Every structure is written in structure tokens, then in C-alpha cells.
Amino acid sequence: MTKHSLALYILIFVLITALAVVFILTDGVVFSNPALFSSFKILSQSQSVTVYVCGAVQNSGYYTCQVGDTLYSLVQQAGILSQSYLDNQLYTTYVSQQSMIVVDFVCEGERQHCVNVNTTLTPLFDALFTLEQVEKLLLAQSQLGTIKNILELRPYLGEDFDLMYFKLYVDEVDYETY
């Protein structure tokens, strides 16, 4: 065995050891499915975190994140829609202390940001909704005050509800389950 061969073997050993250490320290996340690009790091193996998922999902609400769960798996629990914006980039518009995920939506092939129904509805005029739809939302806001659940909008939006609900969200601070 020559000096060069020995040096090469040592270098390979060091690289494999370094990769093993990285794999162990990251719980394999770095090498797992790259489509699941972001994960919650929970410090204790027995700890779980409750996460509020809203926006372009079937069922906004609270979901439990266990050790090893990813943002993607939480969105799957909430129900992925054909309009949900999911790709290999971070698809949340807002993650507050890792407790809230707002899933954006796709409109005409492009990412659009969901709008909090309890804030100004000015962004809605940006071709997301018709003037009539915005007027229905404003009426709901004026009559309901703080909207606690996106389902409260159904009577106000009528048939438009199915076209609109995934473009809106209720902030975690305001959300109530029914």
C-alpha cells in the first residue's frame, strides 16, 4: 500500500464519518425526501407542538406536529387542495413561532398570497375577486365583526364561497372551532 493510497483511504474514512455525524445530528432530514423540504425541529423526543394550518387547505384548524413531522405532512393533514401552492420552495406566508402556517394558493399558474379576512380587504381588488365578491366580504365583516371561522362566510358568499374560501384565512388569534 502506497502513501497515496493510505491518504486516500483516510480521506474517505473522514468524509464518511462526517456525513454520518451530520445524518445523526439532523435525524436524517437532510437526506430524506427532498420534496419534504422543511421540518419542525422539536427538542424533546416526547414533545409535540400544536400548529394552526389555514389558507388554501380543506380544513383550517389545529394539527399536532410530532417529532419528525414536516410542514408538508401538516398541510396533508389539513387537506391539500388542487389550488394549494406546493412546490420545492417554502410555501408558507407566515410561520409565527412555528405555530401557524398559511398555505398560499395558485391562480393562473402563479403563487398568490391568501388574505386575512379580518384585515383590510384592499389586496382583494388586485384581480383576486370581483367587485361583487368583495362587497359580500365587506358586508360579512360589517355584520359579523371579527370573523372567527372561514365557514361563517358561507351564508354571505353563497355560491362564491367555493371559489373564494381558499384565498382567505382567519388568523390564529381570531380562530374558533365549531
N, C-alpha and C positions, 0 to 999 in steps of 0.2 A: 504494500500500500504506500503510495507516494504522499508527500506533504500536501500536494494539491487535492488529492482525493480525500485525505483526512480533514482538511479545512472545509471542503465541500460538504462532507457528512456532518460536521459540527454546525455549519451554517444552516443546513436543512433541519437538524435537530432543534436549533434555537428558533427557527421560524415556526415549526410545528408546535413547539411549546408555547410560543407567544400567541398563536392562533387558538390553542386550547384554552389558555388563560382568558382571552377575550370572549370566547364562546361561553365559558363558565360564568364570567362576570356579567354577561348580558343575558343570561338564561337562554342562549341560543337565538334571541330575537334577531340579531344581525344576519343570521344565516337562514332564518325561517322564510316562509313565503314572502317575497318582496312586494307582492300586491297588498299585503297587510303591513303597511309602511309605518305605522305609528302605534305605540302601545303605552298603556298606563304602567308606570313603574310603582308597584306597591311594595313598601319597605318590608313589611312583615309577611311571611308566608301564609298567615292565617287572616290577614286583613282583607276586607273588601270595601269598595267605595261605591256609593250611590251616585249615579250620573244622570242628569236630566238631558234627554235627547229630544230635539224638536226640529222643526223646519220641514224639509222635503222627505218625511217619513210617514208611514201609515198610522202609527200610534205614538204621538208625542207622550212623554212621561218619564218616569224614573226607572232606571235599569241598574242592576247590580253588576259591577265590574270586579271580577276575581283576578287573582294573580295570573298574569299571562294573557289576559284578555286584551284585545286591540280596539282601537276606535272603530274599525270596520266591524268587528264582532258585535259591538254595542249597537251600531246602526242596523245590523242584521236583525237584532232582537227587536228594534223599534219598527222594522219593516221597510225594506228598501223598495222604492217606487221606480217606475221607469223614468221618472223625472229627477230622481236623486242624482246629484252631481258626485260621482265617484270615479276617481282615476288615481294615478300613482302620485299625485300631489296631495298635500294636506287639504281636505275638503271641508274643514270646519271654518266658520267665520269667527267663531268665538269660543274659546275654552277658558272658563274662569276658574282658576284654582283646580283645574281638572274635574269640574263638577257639571259643566254644561257644554253640550255640543249642539251647534246649529248647523244642520246639513243644508247646503246650498242646492239649487235646482238648475236644470238645463233647460234653456229656452232657445230654440232655433240653433242648436248645436253649440251654444256658448254658456258659460257659467254665469248665473245670476245670483245675487245675494238676496236671501229672504229678508223680509221686513217685519220688525216688531210691531204688532197691531196696536200697542199701547203708546207708541211714539208718533211723531209727525208722519203723516202718510205722503209727504211730498215725493219720496222716491217712487211711489206707485204711478205717478204721472209720466214716468220715464218709459212709457210704452209697455209696462208690465200688465196694466189693466186698462179697461175702457173707462171713460168718464163716468158712465152709469155705475160700473162696479165700484169705483172709488166713492161715489156718492152713497152707495149702500153701506160701505165700510164706515164712512163718516157718520151715518145715521146710527149704526150699531154702536159706535164709540160714544155718541152723544146720549143714547138711551141706556146703555149698559154701564157707562163709566169705565172702570178698569175691566178689561176682558180677562177672565180667569182661565178660560179653556177655549181653544180654537173652535170647538163644537158649538159654542154659544153663537157663532156667526151663521150657522146653517139657516135659521129662520130668516135672517136678514139678506143673505146672499142667494137663497133659493137654488135654482139650477146652476148658478155660477159657483156655488160652493166647491164642487168637484174640480172646477177649472182653476180655483184660486187658493184653496187651503194650504197647499204645499209651498206656496210662495210667501206664506206668513208664518209667524211664530209668536207664542206668548212667552215672555221672559220667565225664567225660573222663579224670580221674586214674586211674580204675579200668578203663577200657575197653581191651579187647584184641580184635583182629580174629581171625577163624577162617578 
